[in-house]
Amino acid sequence: MAFSKQQLQKFADLIKIDIPEEKLESMNIDSVIDWLDKLQKIDTSGVEPMLNPAEHKLPQRQDIVTDGNIRDEILANTPDKTGNSRGYFAVPKVMDE
């Protein structure tokens, strides 16, 4: 299946890429299309689909708190100390009522 220069330019416009005129002359898109046609003819009826070709399991770890109970140390870093005694960060008001 041979593509004309106009067809290639139309494809390039559809997929939003800019191909210079001199490159359109030398493009060999036919070999790619032939290869895709061969791929379409492969029988994959017995093959299960997969999300990722590498079936890796992520390592699991215990959900254990290792650095807890440091609220006061974290709140000591705040520039506005008004909320520290109650255990929260004080931030400027961002919305009017």
mmCIF file of the C-alpha atoms, coordinates in Angstrom:
data_MODEL
# 
_entry.id   MODEL 
# 
loop_
_atom_site.group_PDB 
_atom_site.id 
_atom_site.type_symbol 
_atom_site.label_atom_id 
_atom_site.label_alt_id 
_atom_site.label_comp_id 
_atom_site.label_asym_id 
_atom_site.label_entity_id 
_atom_site.label_seq_id 
_atom_site.pdbx_PDB_ins_code 
_atom_site.Cartn_x 
_atom_site.Cartn_y 
_atom_site.Cartn_z 
_atom_site.occupancy 
_atom_site.B_iso_or_equiv 
_atom_site.pdbx_formal_charge 
_atom_site.auth_seq_id 
_atom_site.auth_comp_id 
_atom_site.auth_asym_id 
_atom_site.auth_atom_id 
_atom_site.pdbx_PDB_model_num 
ATOM 1  C CA . MET A 1 1  ? 0.000   0.000   0.000  1.00 0.00 ? 1  MET A CA 1 
ATOM 2  C CA . ALA A 1 2  ? 1.675   3.197   -1.173 1.00 0.00 ? 2  ALA A CA 1 
ATOM 3  C CA . PHE A 1 3  ? 0.843   6.560   0.362  1.00 0.00 ? 3  PHE A CA 1 
ATOM 4  C CA . SER A 1 4  ? 0.994   9.783   -1.559 1.00 0.00 ? 4  SER A CA 1 
ATOM 5  C CA . LYS A 1 5  ? 2.689   12.913  -0.283 1.00 0.00 ? 5  LYS A CA 1 
ATOM 6  C CA . GLN A 1 6  ? -0.716  14.496  0.304  1.00 0.00 ? 6  GLN A CA 1 
ATOM 7  C CA . GLN A 1 7  ? -1.898  11.551  2.401  1.00 0.00 ? 7  GLN A CA 1 
ATOM 8  C CA . LEU A 1 8  ? 1.248   11.631  4.522  1.00 0.00 ? 8  LEU A CA 1 
ATOM 9  C CA . GLN A 1 9  ? 0.820   15.379  5.046  1.00 0.00 ? 9  GLN A CA 1 
ATOM 10 C CA . LYS A 1 10 ? -2.799  14.823  6.069  1.00 0.00 ? 10 LYS A CA 1 
ATOM 11 C CA . PHE A 1 11 ? -1.742  12.139  8.591  1.00 0.00 ? 11 PHE A CA 1 
ATOM 12 C CA . ALA A 1 12 ? 0.889   14.498  9.984  1.00 0.00 ? 12 ALA A CA 1 
ATOM 13 C CA . ASP A 1 13 ? -1.713  17.243  10.336 1.00 0.00 ? 13 ASP A CA 1 
ATOM 14 C CA . LEU A 1 14 ? -4.126  14.884  12.099 1.00 0.00 ? 14 LEU A CA 1 
ATOM 15 C CA . ILE A 1 15 ? -1.570  13.827  14.684 1.00 0.00 ? 15 ILE A CA 1 
ATOM 16 C CA . LYS A 1 16 ? -0.286  17.391  15.048 1.00 0.00 ? 16 LYS A CA 1 
ATOM 17 C CA . ILE A 1 17 ? 3.304   16.953  13.909 1.00 0.00 ? 17 ILE A CA 1 
ATOM 18 C CA . ASP A 1 18 ? 5.205   19.116  11.464 1.00 0.00 ? 18 ASP A CA 1 
ATOM 19 C CA . ILE A 1 19 ? 7.042   17.222  8.739  1.00 0.00 ? 19 ILE A CA 1 
ATOM 20 C CA . PRO A 1 20 ? 9.109   19.300  6.310  1.00 0.00 ? 20 PRO A CA 1 
ATOM 21 C CA . GLU A 1 21 ? 8.333   18.874  2.621  1.00 0.00 ? 21 GLU A CA 1 
ATOM 22 C CA . GLU A 1 22 ? 11.757  17.368  1.830  1.00 0.00 ? 22 GLU A CA 1 
ATOM 23 C CA . LYS A 1 23 ? 11.295  14.684  4.512  1.00 0.00 ? 23 LYS A CA 1 
ATOM 24 C CA . LEU A 1 24 ? 7.939   13.662  3.032  1.00 0.00 ? 24 LEU A CA 1 
ATOM 25 C CA . GLU A 1 25 ? 9.748   12.694  -0.161 1.00 0.00 ? 25 GLU A CA 1 
ATOM 26 C CA . SER A 1 26 ? 12.111  10.304  1.607  1.00 0.00 ? 26 SER A CA 1 
ATOM 27 C CA . MET A 1 27 ? 9.691   8.778   4.141  1.00 0.00 ? 27 MET A CA 1 
ATOM 28 C CA . ASN A 1 28 ? 9.304   5.021   3.844  1.00 0.00 ? 28 ASN A CA 1 
ATOM 29 C CA . ILE A 1 29 ? 6.029   4.606   5.715  1.00 0.00 ? 29 ILE A CA 1 
ATOM 30 C CA . ASP A 1 30 ? 4.981   1.658   3.545  1.00 0.00 ? 30 ASP A CA 1 
ATOM 31 C CA . SER A 1 31 ? 7.346   -0.740  5.344  1.00 0.00 ? 31 SER A CA 1 
ATOM 32 C CA . VAL A 1 32 ? 5.855   0.271   8.689  1.00 0.00 ? 32 VAL A CA 1 
ATOM 33 C CA . ILE A 1 33 ? 2.317   -0.275  7.394  1.00 0.00 ? 33 ILE A CA 1 
ATOM 34 C CA . ASP A 1 34 ? 3.307   -3.687  5.993  1.00 0.00 ? 34 ASP A CA 1 
ATOM 35 C CA . TRP A 1 35 ? 4.789   -4.645  9.368  1.00 0.00 ? 35 TRP A CA 1 
ATOM 36 C CA . LEU A 1 36 ? 1.593   -3.545  11.146 1.00 0.00 ? 36 LEU A CA 1 
ATOM 37 C CA . ASP A 1 37 ? -0.456  -5.626  8.707  1.00 0.00 ? 37 ASP A CA 1 
ATOM 38 C CA . LYS A 1 38 ? 1.663   -8.672  9.599  1.00 0.00 ? 38 LYS A CA 1 
ATOM 39 C CA . LEU A 1 39 ? 1.076   -8.007  13.296 1.00 0.00 ? 39 LEU A CA 1 
ATOM 40 C CA . GLN A 1 40 ? -2.680  -7.833  12.702 1.00 0.00 ? 40 GLN A CA 1 
ATOM 41 C CA . LYS A 1 41 ? -2.639  -11.325 11.167 1.00 0.00 ? 41 LYS A CA 1 
ATOM 42 C CA . ILE A 1 42 ? -1.014  -13.017 14.200 1.00 0.00 ? 42 ILE A CA 1 
ATOM 43 C CA . ASP A 1 43 ? -3.410  -15.362 16.021 1.00 0.00 ? 43 ASP A CA 1 
ATOM 44 C CA . THR A 1 44 ? -3.570  -14.238 19.663 1.00 0.00 ? 44 THR A CA 1 
ATOM 45 C CA . SER A 1 45 ? -6.766  -16.057 20.608 1.00 0.00 ? 45 SER A CA 1 
ATOM 46 C CA . GLY A 1 46 ? -5.077  -18.210 23.300 1.00 0.00 ? 46 GLY A CA 1 
ATOM 47 C CA . VAL A 1 47 ? -2.997  -15.416 24.821 1.00 0.00 ? 47 VAL A CA 1 
ATOM 48 C CA . GLU A 1 48 ? -4.274  -13.692 27.952 1.00 0.00 ? 48 GLU A CA 1 
ATOM 49 C CA . PRO A 1 49 ? -3.932  -9.914  27.968 1.00 0.00 ? 49 PRO A CA 1 
ATOM 50 C CA . MET A 1 50 ? -1.469  -8.447  30.443 1.00 0.00 ? 50 MET A CA 1 
ATOM 51 C CA . LEU A 1 51 ? -0.983  -4.999  31.855 1.00 0.00 ? 51 LEU A CA 1 
ATOM 52 C CA . ASN A 1 52 ? 2.771   -5.242  32.148 1.00 0.00 ? 52 ASN A CA 1 
ATOM 53 C CA . PRO A 1 53 ? 5.163   -7.722  30.546 1.00 0.00 ? 53 PRO A CA 1 
ATOM 54 C CA . ALA A 1 54 ? 7.206   -7.878  33.748 1.00 0.00 ? 54 ALA A CA 1 
ATOM 55 C CA . GLU A 1 55 ? 5.033   -9.376  36.462 1.00 0.00 ? 55 GLU A CA 1 
ATOM 56 C CA . HIS A 1 56 ? 6.746   -7.904  39.499 1.00 0.00 ? 56 HIS A CA 1 
ATOM 57 C CA . LYS A 1 57 ? 5.352   -7.917  42.985 1.00 0.00 ? 57 LYS A CA 1 
ATOM 58 C CA . LEU A 1 58 ? 6.168   -4.902  45.092 1.00 0.00 ? 58 LEU A CA 1 
ATOM 59 C CA . PRO A 1 59 ? 7.783   -5.702  48.406 1.00 0.00 ? 59 PRO A CA 1 
ATOM 60 C CA . GLN A 1 60 ? 5.384   -5.430  51.328 1.00 0.00 ? 60 GLN A CA 1 
ATOM 61 C CA . ARG A 1 61 ? 6.353   -4.113  54.740 1.00 0.00 ? 61 ARG A CA 1 
ATOM 62 C CA . GLN A 1 62 ? 4.587   -3.918  58.039 1.00 0.00 ? 62 GLN A CA 1 
ATOM 63 C CA . ASP A 1 63 ? 2.656   -0.709  58.676 1.00 0.00 ? 63 ASP A CA 1 
ATOM 64 C CA . ILE A 1 64 ? 4.437   0.250   61.880 1.00 0.00 ? 64 ILE A CA 1 
ATOM 65 C CA . VAL A 1 65 ? 4.838   3.817   63.140 1.00 0.00 ? 65 VAL A CA 1 
ATOM 66 C CA . THR A 1 66 ? 8.548   4.341   63.714 1.00 0.00 ? 66 THR A CA 1 
ATOM 67 C CA . ASP A 1 67 ? 8.771   8.079   64.345 1.00 0.00 ? 67 ASP A CA 1 
ATOM 68 C CA . GLY A 1 68 ? 5.452   8.936   65.936 1.00 0.00 ? 68 GLY A CA 1 
ATOM 69 C CA . ASN A 1 69 ? 4.644   11.249  68.828 1.00 0.00 ? 69 ASN A CA 1 
ATOM 70 C CA . ILE A 1 70 ? 6.739   14.143  67.527 1.00 0.00 ? 70 ILE A CA 1 
ATOM 71 C CA . ARG A 1 71 ? 3.861   16.583  67.082 1.00 0.00 ? 71 ARG A CA 1 
ATOM 72 C CA . ASP A 1 72 ? 5.411   19.168  69.395 1.00 0.00 ? 72 ASP A CA 1 
ATOM 73 C CA . GLU A 1 73 ? 8.727   19.027  67.536 1.00 0.00 ? 73 GLU A CA 1 
ATOM 74 C CA . ILE A 1 74 ? 6.942   19.574  64.215 1.00 0.00 ? 74 ILE A CA 1 
ATOM 75 C CA . LEU A 1 75 ? 4.828   22.446  65.557 1.00 0.00 ? 75 LEU A CA 1 
ATOM 76 C CA . ALA A 1 76 ? 7.962   24.126  66.952 1.00 0.00 ? 76 ALA A CA 1 
ATOM 77 C CA . ASN A 1 77 ? 8.955   24.898  63.321 1.00 0.00 ? 77 ASN A CA 1 
ATOM 78 C CA . THR A 1 78 ? 5.878   27.044  62.585 1.00 0.00 ? 78 THR A CA 1 
ATOM 79 C CA . PRO A 1 79 ? 6.342   30.780  62.062 1.00 0.00 ? 79 PRO A CA 1 
ATOM 80 C CA . ASP A 1 80 ? 2.928   31.557  63.627 1.00 0.00 ? 80 ASP A CA 1 
ATOM 81 C CA . LYS A 1 81 ? 2.729   30.058  67.128 1.00 0.00 ? 81 LYS A CA 1 
ATOM 82 C CA . THR A 1 82 ? -0.975  30.820  67.774 1.00 0.00 ? 82 THR A CA 1 
ATOM 83 C CA . GLY A 1 83 ? -2.174  27.280  67.039 1.00 0.00 ? 83 GLY A CA 1 
ATOM 84 C CA . ASN A 1 84 ? 0.668   25.413  68.739 1.00 0.00 ? 84 ASN A CA 1 
ATOM 85 C CA . SER A 1 85 ? -0.997  25.134  72.136 1.00 0.00 ? 85 SER A CA 1 
ATOM 86 C CA . ARG A 1 86 ? -4.016  23.434  70.527 1.00 0.00 ? 86 ARG A CA 1 
ATOM 87 C CA . GLY A 1 87 ? -1.926  21.169  68.275 1.00 0.00 ? 87 GLY A CA 1 
ATOM 88 C CA . TYR A 1 88 ? -2.507  22.661  64.827 1.00 0.00 ? 88 TYR A CA 1 
ATOM 89 C CA . PHE A 1 89 ? -0.890  25.007  62.307 1.00 0.00 ? 89 PHE A CA 1 
ATOM 90 C CA . ALA A 1 90 ? -2.289  28.528  62.125 1.00 0.00 ? 90 ALA A CA 1 
ATOM 91 C CA . VAL A 1 91 ? -2.643  29.781  58.551 1.00 0.00 ? 91 VAL A CA 1 
ATOM 92 C CA . PRO A 1 92 ? -3.923  33.068  57.164 1.00 0.00 ? 92 PRO A CA 1 
ATOM 93 C CA . LYS A 1 93 ? -7.576  33.293  56.286 1.00 0.00 ? 93 LYS A CA 1 
ATOM 94 C CA . VAL A 1 94 ? -8.118  32.740  52.561 1.00 0.00 ? 94 VAL A CA 1 
ATOM 95 C CA . MET A 1 95 ? -11.900 33.117  52.160 1.00 0.00 ? 95 MET A CA 1 
ATOM 96 C CA . ASP A 1 96 ? -14.307 35.806  53.244 1.00 0.00 ? 96 ASP A CA 1 
ATOM 97 C CA . GLU A 1 97 ? -17.648 34.853  54.680 1.00 0.00 ? 97 GLU A CA 1 
# 
